[in-house]
Amino acid sequence: MILKEFEGFIFDLDGTVYLGERPIKGAKEVIESLRSDGRKVLFVSNKPIATRESYAEKLTGFGIETSPDEVINSSLVLVRYLSRIKPGARVFPIGERTLIDELEGAGFRITDDPEEIEVVALAMDRTFNYAKLLTAYRAAKRGAFLIATNPDPTCPMDGGEFPDCASIIAALEACSGRKVEVIVGKPSPIMIEEAMRRLNLPPQRCVITGDRLSTDIAMGKSAGIFSILVLTGVTKREDLEKSEVKPDLVLNGIWEMSELI
């Protein structure tokens, strides 16, 4: 049981614990086993289109009792980071209602006037259009601070993969000639620092499990966290050969953890 020595377990959600509206087999049993053994569990997602409360409700609906305090997503981390470096700034968000509500709740003023915008915040946005890009472009040319939730090109969901925040980042960078200055989601150290604060454990006592080499595994390895890749999301076994990022362990799915914890 090679995972018995670890005290904190960080799980990605999409592609690891569930796919869309379908739980992945074994997830409930593994997480229940960890909790019954007194180990800490935290869920971390780059997907910014749902609230922590809705993620907790979704997991609970799958039989995995979860509170919002056990969930971190990239919209929350972005807002907390901005609150430290640019409190109360005027922000133009390209994102869905969850991001906007988080920003407003933290005291940021939402505006679409390029002459007022101090921060352009980019996230996955299924209502993204040319008007939003034009506003962000004009604000960027005027020197607005550019920040994004996550670097994922796609998000795994039922029915396949959906374009994620990286596509919006690419659009703005291409037309503005500027680079997004901060991306807070995995594999950023900003995200893992928030996770470590929640768990109140050192990295060497923790495990991260996820389906994406470039985010979940890269973040874990850079932080010194034991990193497990599961093959139920975007990464396939043949992708490992081409990747410079190597997990500590590869499993077909979360269900295989049951024999290791």
N, C-alpha and C positions, 0 to 999 in steps of 0.2 A: 504494500500500500504506500506508494511513493509520495502521495500527497498528504499523508497523515500528519506530518510535522508542521503544516501550514495552518495559520489561524484566520486569515482573511481571504475571501474569494470574490473576485470581481468578474462579473459576467456581462458581456455584450448582450444585446437583446435580439435585434433583427438578424436572422441567420444563425443564431446560437441557441436561444431559448425558445423562439418561435419564428415562424414565417408568416407574415401578414396576420391573419386571424386563426392560424393553426399552430398549436403548441407542438414543439418537437419532442418526440418520445423520450422519456427518461428525465426530462427537465425537472418535473415536480418531485420525483423520487430523490434525485441527487440533492436538490436544494433543501428538501425536508431533512435528509440525512445529515447534511452539514449543520443545519440549525439545531437539530436534536443533540448534536455532539458539542454544542456551544461555540461553534465557529461563526464568524461574522460574514454576512453576504451583502454585496452591493451590486446594483445594476447600473451600467454606464452605457449610454447610447449617444452616437453622433447625430441621430435623427432629431431635428428640432421642431417637428410639425405637430407634436402632441405635448400636453402638460405632464409634469411628473405625477400629478394626481390621476390622469387618465392612464398612464403607464402602470401605475400601482393597481388601478382598478382592473385593467386588462390582465395583469399577472394574477391577481386574486381570482378573476373569472376562470383562469386556467387551473385553479386549485393551489396556486403559489401565493399564500397570504403575504402581502407586501404593503408597506406604508410609503407615502411619498418621500419620506426622509431616506429611504433605501434606494432611491433612484436619482441619478445625475444625468442630465442631458445637456447638449451643447448650447442650447439657448440660455439655460440657467447660468452656465459657466461664462458665456459671453457677457451677459448682463452684470454678473458679479465683477468680472474683470474691468468692464467699462466704468462701473461704479467706483472703482479704485483709482483709475487713471483720468477719467473725464466725467466726474459726477455732474448730473444735471444738464448734460450737453444736448444740443438739438440734433436729432437722429432721423435719418431716412432709412427705414428698414425695407429691404427686399426679402420678404419672408411672410409666413402665414400668421394667423391670429395669435398663436401661442407666443411667438417672439415679440409681437407688438404689445401684448398684455404684460409680458415680463418687463419690457422696457418702460412702459407707462407705470407699472407698479413700483418700479425702482426710482421714479421721479424724472425720467427723461422726457423731453418734449419731442413729439413726433411732428415732422414737417416734410413737405415735398417741394419747398421753395429752395432751389439750388443756391440762392444767395444767403440763405439762413443755415443750410445744412453744415454741421460741424463733423458729423460721423455718418458714414454709409455702412450699414450692417447687412451683410449678405448671409442668406440661409437657403435651404431647400424651399422652393416656392412654386407650387403647382398653378399659380395664377401669374407667373412671370410673363411680361410682355414688353413690347418696344417702348411704351411710355415710361415704364419703370427703369429700363436700361438708359433711356435718354436723360432722365432726372439724375440717376446715379453718375452718368458720364459727366454731366455739367457740374455736379458737385465735386467730383474727383478732379476735374480740370481747375477748379477753384481752390484745391488743396485740402479737401475734406479727408479726415482720417478714415482709412479703409480697413474694416475688420470682418471676419467671416466665422461662421460656426464650425465648419468642418471641411476637409479636403476631399471627401469621397466623390468619385465620379458618378457612382450609381448607388442605389439603395435596394437591397433584396426585399421583395414583397411577394405575396401570392400573385401569380400571373407573370412573374419575371422580375427583371431589374428596372428601376425607374431612375431617370436622370436626377442627380443630387446636386449639392451646392457647388461642386467643382465646375459644373457647366456654366453656372452663373458667374463664378469668379473669372472663368476664362473669357466670357463675353465682355465683362467690364474691363479686364486687363487688356484685351485686344483693342478695344476702341479708345481707351483713355491713355494707353502707353504707360500706365502705372501698375505697380504690384500691390496686391493686398498686403498690408503691413503685419497683421496678426491673424492667425487662424487658431482658435482656442480649443477645438475638438481634437480627438485622437488623431495623430500621435503626439499632440502638443504636451509639453510638461505642465502647462496650465491645467489641463484636464486631470492628469494623474496626481497633481498636487492637491486638487480638490478631493479626489478619491481617498488619498492618504489621510487628509484631515478628517474625513467622515469615518474612516475605519479606525483611526488612532492607532495605527500599527506601522512599523518600518517596512519598506518595500520587500526586504528579504524574507518576511514572514507571510507574504501574500502570493496569490496566484491570479493571473488574468486568463480568461478563456474567451476566445472570439473567433470569427470566421474570416477576418481580413488581415493579410500579412502586412499591408502598408499602413494600417492604423492600429488595430488591436495588438498585434504581435510586435510591431515596431515600437509602440509606446511602452509595452511591458519590458522589452529587452533594454531599451535606453534607460529605464528606471531601475533596472536590476530586479525585476519581478519575474518569477517563474511563469513562462508563457505557453499556453496550450492553444493550438490551432484545431478547430473543428471543421469538418468538410461538408457541413450542411448549408453553407451560405454561398458566397461568391468565389471562394478559393477551392480549386480542385488539386488533387495530389500532383498532377503534372506541373502545376504552377510553382511548386516548391523548387524544382530543379533550376528554374530561371530566376529565382528570387535571391537577393543578397541577404534578406532578412530570414533567419531560420528560427523556428519555434523550438522550445525545449522538448515539446511532446506534440505528436500529431494523433488525433483521434477521429474516427469516422463521425462521431457525434457525441453530444453531452452524455448520453446514456452510458458510454464506456467509462465515465468517471466513477461510476458506482463501485467498481472493483478496485479503485485506486485511493479512495478517501477513507 
